[in-house]
Amino acid sequence: MLTHHQLAAAARIGMLTRERDTAAACAEALRELGRALPLDAATLLEIDPITGAHVQVAGVGYDADVSAALAAEFVATPWYANVLRSAIPPSICEDVEDPGERYRDGWFYAERMRPAGVRDAVTGALRHHGRLVGLITLSTATPDAYDTATRHLLASLLPALGALADPTAHAGDLPDLPADGGAGLVVAGDTLELPGRDPALVLRDPEFRRLLDAFADAHGTRLRLLWPVGPDWYRVTVRRHTLGAAVVRSAVLVHETPTALPYGLSPRELEVLTRAATGRTNQAIAQALFLSPRTVHTHVEHLLRKTGAASRAEATALALRDGLLRPTPEDVERFVERSPGG
């Protein structure tokens, strides 16, 4: 039966998943585990979503580099597979039913753990939205410390610990983004899907990916625009993002929601409005879009009427304010928003 202290610690760990400071929340989670479970040392590791390496987010009695090195060796052992398939985190003192070498008779325990004074340890696989995101290991100098009840308690905490260890867990929870819509993170050219979000369809467009490269080169903080995917249009927000607590990576967050073109603008009128917002003359817009100046003049008249703007300057202000833009990679520099002092 769980004690009052164990129930309180479990509740506090669950509350920590709401914290935005992941590193601090993970450290506090280990402190709470120390109040609820026997441990002399513990390590909470996240999986780098790009390299697949295990990296310590928080530790008690574990040096971060040593913990990462031990994890790299441990995942190559047959006992790691036992951790992944076990609903209840296995203890190294547990006699498994599978035939073969027992954990305590293996080289990893003999060469790595026993010399460090470990007499019992338990490791759990951390998952979030069905994805493996990290590991939690508790160890102690007390033999047979992790009985069935203790391991069941740890198992009940694995979902919360998985949410803490997932480096993408809070990426889509920014307060100025809608709760629905597709989203994705672009890190070093790789696309990562976000928990609870549909994939961002615009990321499949090679031209949009070139626009993202231009956004990164512009060192802006945010860009709002409209983008087509086939016959459909999306309102898109692109913004810089920092991914991970242990492995800090620069990322670009892309969020999209389906939309009709505002004010009844046509795709061509949106292109003309975007180029007008760069300060180009009708003649320059005509050359860029392979149109006649007269046709561009007509498009300008139509978009002014549809938006209710009294002038090109007013229409430009409206486009910049509301993200009524369909920029090319070459135009991105003109439209990115920058933080004060950036």
Sequence and secondary structure as in RCSB ss.txt:
>XXXX:A:sequence
MLTHHQLAAAARIGMLTRERDTAAACAEALRELGRALPLDAATLLEIDPITGAHVQVAGVGYDADVSAALAAEFV
ATPWYANVLRSAIPPSICEDVEDPGERYRDGWFYAERMRPAGVRDAVTGALRHHGRLVGLITLSTATPDAYDTAT
RHLLASLLPALGALADPTAHAGDLPDLPADGGAGLVVAGDTLELPGRDPALVLRDPEFRRLLDAFADAHGTRLRL
LWPVGPDWYRVTVRRHTLGAAVVRSAVLVHETPTALPYGLSPRELEVLTRAATGRTNQAIAQALFLSPRTVHTHV
EHLLRKTGAASRAEATALALRDGLLRPTPEDVERFVERSPGG
>XXXX:A:secstr
   HHHHHHHHHHHHHTT S HHHHHHHHHHHHHHHS  SEEEEEEE TTT  EEEEEEES  HHHHHHHHHHHT
TSHHHHHHHH SS  BTTS  SSSS  GGGSHHIIIIIGGGT SEEEEEEEEETTEEEEEEEEEESSTT   HHH
HHHHHHHHHHHHHHH TTTTTT  TTS SSSEEEEEETTEEEE TT    GGGG HHHHHHHHHHHHHT SEEEE
EEEETTEEEEEEEEEEEE SSS EEEEEEEEEEE  GGG  HHHHHHHHHHTTT  HHHHHHHHT  HHHHHHHH
HHHHHHHT SSHHHHHHHHHHHT     GGGHHHH B  TT 
